[in-house]
Amino acid sequence: MGGITASTAPDATQLADDRRFVLAIARRIVGDADAAKDVTQDALLQAFRHRASFRGDAGYRTWLYRIATTAALSHLRRERS
């Protein structure tokens, strides 16, 4: 799977696949469907903003999974405080 790199923008199919992937992770972690949509938007925005930091040492989906997990956990922390 190609994924986003610093020099390429995602195509519509890639973005839709990434969105479903991140949404599934967010739903598992936050539990609420509406909150998961917010987390998904935050995670995909972070991935796009930091796409230059993807070095390829790990797989693209592994990198995206970590971003999604961090966004979901941050959301839970914000809700607790």
Buried (B, 14 or more C-beta within 10 A) or exposed (E): EEBBEEEEEBEEEBBEBBBEBBBEBBBEBBEEEEBBBBBBBBBBEBBEEEBEEBEEEEEBBEBBBBBBBBBBEBBEEEEEE
